[in-house]
Amino acid sequence: MLSEHVSKHESLLSTLQWLLELPATSVGNTLHQSAQLVAAVLHAEKVDTFLYDPTTESLVAYGTSQTPMGAKQQALGLDRLPLALGGRAVEVYQTGQPYWSGQVQRDPAELPGMKEDLGIKSEILVPLSADGTLRGVVLVSSSAEQHFTEEDLHFLEAVTHWIGVVMHRAELVEQQTHEAMVQAHRLAAEEILTVMAHDLGNMLTPIKGRLDLLERRARREGQVAYERELLIIKQCVVRVRRLMTDLLDVARFRQGLFTLDVQAFDLVEMLSDMVSIWSTPEHAIQLHAPDHLSSQQI
């Protein structure tokens, strides 16, 4: 008995060492590799790591050992357990208390699919927590009666704790990777926007120059209507150029090249500029406003 206890202790230490050495690339890979390790140590025919999915209110097997029973479970759709169906896995998740049985086929609370379709006769279920939050359960199964011992239960409880630690580490890596990708996409979009704004600004310069020439010619020749239309077009060009400048300023601000200097502006003056552009003899726009209205007054 002493040698068996020592052997279990050594297996626990070895398993914990293997778990901590798992590469934290993704949650799915981490849980699959963890299931493989536990299945090998406990000589189980199937090990699952079920995580709660709030969108479907189900326990979903994100990590399952690559065994015949594991493949059969996925083929039967038993890798997704709705809470409404009950069963021991749901019970352990909801109560946070472990479950251990060597005669599952006689357990009326276990799902028929587990007992009849998969032929499970021995199982251990342990709640899984990560970062202090109950996240799911770890299920170890066998088709042999009395296959697992109470020692195996304690072993799985210790291992499950470290699976939660490794899983949380993998989640942090996934989060950092996602944030890095989002940041890279944002920087790329801002770079494209900056280039486009700069190029459009350059294109507006000769357009404004030609409009100035046409406006002066219309004034010399007394073409009042043409002069007015050219003035409106030139105002539009100025506004577009100002927009390009604002886009460049936003990009520079996001890059930390300067800080904002918030200043008040006259809303009536801004609206008057817009009215002069959009108003036509056929569709006149009238502005009724006080002489001055500062943005700070709103």
C-alpha distance (Angstrom), angle and dihedral (degrees) to the residues before:
residue distance angle dihedral
M1 . . .
L2 3.79 . .
S3 3.80 92.6 .
E4 3.81 90.3 48.2
H5 3.83 90.5 51.6
V6 3.80 90.8 49.1
S7 3.79 89.7 49.1
K8 3.82 91.2 52.7
H9 3.79 90.4 48.2
E10 3.80 91.4 51.0
S11 3.81 90.6 47.5
L12 3.79 89.8 52.1
L13 3.80 92.8 50.9
S14 3.80 91.8 46.3
T15 3.81 92.1 48.8
L16 3.79 92.1 48.8
Q17 3.79 89.8 49.8
W18 3.82 91.0 50.5
L19 3.81 91.1 48.0
L20 3.78 93.0 52.1
E21 3.80 90.3 48.8
L22 3.82 93.1 54.9
P23 3.82 111.6 116.0
A24 3.80 109.4 -111.3
T25 3.81 95.0 -135.6
S26 3.81 99.6 131.3
V27 3.79 139.3 -14.7
G28 3.83 93.0 -115.4
N29 3.81 94.5 52.1
T30 3.79 91.6 45.0
L31 3.80 93.4 52.2
H32 3.83 93.7 44.8
Q33 3.81 91.9 51.3
S34 3.81 91.0 45.4
A35 3.81 90.0 53.2
Q36 3.80 90.4 51.4
L37 3.81 91.4 52.1
V38 3.81 94.7 49.0
A39 3.81 92.6 45.3
A40 3.80 90.8 54.0
V41 3.80 95.0 47.7
L42 3.84 96.7 45.2
H43 3.84 94.5 36.9
A44 3.80 87.9 -125.4
E45 3.79 124.0 166.9
K46 3.80 91.0 -142.2
V47 3.79 137.8 12.1
D48 3.80 122.1 -173.3
T49 3.77 133.8 -174.8
F50 3.79 106.0 -155.1
L51 3.82 118.0 -165.6
Y52 3.77 124.0 -167.6
D53 3.81 114.5 -110.0
P54 3.84 108.9 -159.2
T55 3.81 93.1 -167.1
T56 3.82 91.5 64.9
E57 3.82 98.1 20.6
S58 3.78 88.6 -126.5
L59 3.78 141.2 122.8
V60 3.80 107.3 -116.9
A61 3.81 124.0 -163.5
Y62 3.80 102.4 -126.5
G63 3.80 90.9 166.6
T64 3.83 123.6 37.3
S65 3.81 128.9 165.3
Q66 3.80 115.1 -110.7
T67 3.80 96.9 -113.7
P68 3.83 134.5 124.2
M69 3.79 91.3 -103.0
G70 3.81 90.2 48.3
A71 3.81 91.2 51.6
K72 3.82 90.7 47.6
Q73 3.79 91.2 50.8
Q74 3.80 91.2 54.8
A75 3.81 91.7 46.1
L76 3.82 90.1 53.7
G77 3.79 93.1 47.3
L78 3.80 92.3 -117.4
D79 3.80 90.7 129.6
R80 3.82 87.0 84.4
L81 3.82 116.9 59.3
P82 3.84 117.2 -175.0
L83 3.80 111.7 -145.3
A84 3.79 89.5 -131.0
L85 3.83 90.9 65.9
G86 3.79 93.0 59.9
G87 3.80 120.7 -156.4
R88 3.78 131.6 148.9
A89 3.81 96.0 -70.0
V90 3.80 90.9 55.1
E91 3.81 90.5 45.3
V92 3.81 92.8 52.9
Y93 3.80 91.2 47.4
Q94 3.80 93.0 49.5
T95 3.82 97.1 43.3
G96 3.80 99.9 33.1
Q97 3.83 89.2 -135.6
P98 3.84 122.7 125.5
Y99 3.81 123.1 -119.4
W100 3.80 129.1 -150.3
S101 3.83 128.5 179.0
G102 3.78 137.0 161.6
Q103 3.81 94.3 -168.1
V104 3.79 104.8 49.2
Q105 3.80 91.7 153.9
R106 3.82 88.0 70.1
D107 3.80 95.3 46.9
P108 3.84 109.6 105.8
A109 3.82 91.3 -166.5
E110 3.81 94.3 61.6
L111 3.79 120.6 91.3
P112 3.84 115.4 -97.8
G113 3.79 89.6 -129.8
M114 3.79 90.6 61.0
K115 3.81 94.6 46.9
E116 3.80 102.8 35.0
D117 3.80 107.8 24.0
L118 3.80 97.8 37.3
G119 3.79 95.5 28.3
I120 3.80 95.1 -135.4
K121 3.81 113.4 174.5
S122 3.81 101.1 162.8
E123 3.77 127.2 38.3
I124 3.79 143.7 158.7
L125 3.79 122.3 -157.1
V126 3.81 122.1 -168.8
P127 3.84 126.9 179.4
L128 3.80 114.1 -113.6
S129 3.81 121.2 -142.3
A130 3.80 129.7 -177.8
D131 3.78 125.4 -170.7
G132 3.81 90.1 -7.4
T133 3.82 95.2 -53.4
L134 3.81 126.7 110.2
R135 3.79 104.2 -119.3
G136 3.82 107.2 166.8
V137 3.81 143.3 -59.4
V138 3.79 140.0 -75.6
L139 3.81 114.3 -133.4
V140 3.82 124.1 -162.7
S141 3.82 115.8 -171.3
S142 3.81 141.3 -175.5
S143 3.80 135.1 175.9
A144 3.83 90.7 -138.5
E145 3.79 122.6 89.5
Q146 3.81 118.5 -113.6
H147 3.79 89.8 4.9
F148 3.80 96.0 146.0
T149 3.79 129.7 54.1
E150 3.77 134.3 -150.4
E151 3.79 86.1 -103.4
D152 3.80 88.1 59.2
L153 3.81 89.2 52.9
H154 3.81 91.9 55.0
F155 3.80 89.4 44.1
L156 3.82 91.6 53.1
E157 3.81 91.9 47.0
A158 3.82 90.3 56.3
V159 3.80 93.2 44.4
T160 3.82 92.4 47.0
H161 3.79 90.3 55.5
W162 3.80 89.7 57.4
I163 3.81 92.1 43.1
G164 3.80 85.6 59.8
V165 3.81 90.4 50.9
V166 3.82 93.0 49.2
M167 3.82 91.6 44.1
H168 3.80 91.5 52.8
R169 3.80 89.3 49.8
A170 3.81 89.6 52.6
E171 3.82 90.5 48.4
L172 3.80 90.5 54.0
V173 3.81 90.3 50.4
E174 3.82 90.7 49.9
Q175 3.80 90.5 48.4
Q176 3.81 92.4 49.5
T177 3.81 90.8 47.2
H178 3.81 91.3 50.0
E179 3.79 92.3 47.7
A180 3.81 90.5 49.0
M181 3.83 90.5 51.7
V182 3.81 91.9 48.2
Q183 3.79 90.0 49.1
A184 3.81 91.4 48.9
H185 3.82 91.8 49.9
R186 3.80 91.2 48.1
L187 3.80 92.4 49.9
A188 3.81 90.8 48.0
A189 3.81 91.0 50.2
E190 3.80 91.2 48.3
E191 3.80 90.5 49.2
I192 3.81 90.9 52.8
L193 3.80 90.4 46.3
T194 3.80 91.6 50.2
V195 3.81 92.8 50.2
M196 3.81 92.2 47.3
A197 3.80 93.1 47.2
H198 3.80 91.2 48.8
D199 3.81 93.2 48.5
L200 3.81 93.5 45.9
G201 3.79 89.8 49.6
N202 3.79 89.9 54.1
M203 3.80 91.0 49.3
L204 3.82 91.8 52.6
T205 3.82 93.2 56.9
P206 3.86 97.0 72.9
I207 3.82 90.4 39.8
K208 3.79 91.1 56.5
G209 3.82 89.8 46.3
R210 3.81 92.4 54.7
L211 3.80 90.8 46.7
D212 3.82 90.4 53.4
L213 3.81 89.9 53.5
L214 3.81 92.8 48.6
E215 3.80 91.4 46.7
R216 3.82 92.1 53.0
R217 3.83 90.8 47.1
A218 3.82 91.4 50.4
R219 3.80 89.7 49.7
R220 3.84 92.3 50.4
E221 3.80 91.8 48.7
G222 3.80 93.4 45.2
Q223 3.80 93.7 -117.5
V224 3.81 94.4 153.6
A225 3.83 95.5 170.8
Y226 3.81 92.5 49.5
E227 3.79 90.6 45.1
R228 3.79 90.7 53.8
E229 3.83 93.4 48.4
L230 3.80 91.5 47.3
L231 3.80 89.7 50.5
I232 3.81 90.5 53.2
I233 3.81 91.9 48.3
K234 3.79 90.2 48.8
Q235 3.83 90.2 51.0
C236 3.82 88.6 52.7
V237 3.80 90.3 51.6
V238 3.80 90.2 49.6
R239 3.80 90.6 51.0
V240 3.82 92.0 49.0
R241 3.79 89.9 49.0
R242 3.79 89.9 49.5
L243 3.81 88.8 51.4
M244 3.81 89.9 52.5
T245 3.79 89.4 51.0
D246 3.80 90.8 49.7
L247 3.82 91.1 51.5
L248 3.80 90.3 51.7
D249 3.80 90.2 48.0
V250 3.82 91.1 51.3
A251 3.81 90.7 51.9
R252 3.81 91.2 48.8
F253 3.80 90.9 47.0
R254 3.82 91.9 52.6
Q255 3.80 88.7 50.8
G256 3.81 89.6 54.5
L257 3.80 94.9 -116.0
F258 3.80 92.7 133.9
T259 3.80 141.9 -3.1
L260 3.79 130.2 -118.3
D261 3.79 120.8 -93.0
V262 3.80 103.0 -162.7
Q263 3.82 112.7 -151.5
A264 3.78 134.3 175.3
F265 3.79 119.8 -111.1
D266 3.80 135.4 -167.8
L267 3.81 109.8 -101.5
V268 3.80 92.5 -166.9
E269 3.80 91.1 56.0
M270 3.81 90.9 49.8
L271 3.80 92.2 49.3
S272 3.79 91.3 46.6
D273 3.81 89.7 56.3
M274 3.79 90.5 51.5
V275 3.81 92.8 47.7
S276 3.79 91.6 51.7
I277 3.80 89.5 54.8
W278 3.79 100.0 44.7
S279 3.79 100.7 34.8
T280 3.83 117.7 95.6
P281 3.82 132.9 177.4
E282 3.81 89.0 -106.7
H283 3.81 94.0 46.2
A284 3.75 108.9 27.4
I285 3.80 119.2 -170.6
Q286 3.77 118.5 -152.0
L287 3.79 123.1 -159.6
H288 3.81 119.4 -151.9
A289 3.79 109.6 -170.2
P290 3.80 140.7 122.5
D291 3.78 118.7 -85.4
H292 3.79 91.6 -99.6
L293 3.80 133.8 12.2
S294 3.80 117.5 178.3
S295 3.82 120.2 -150.6
Q296 3.80 87.3 -127.3
Q297 3.80 90.2 64.9
I298 3.81 92.6 64.4
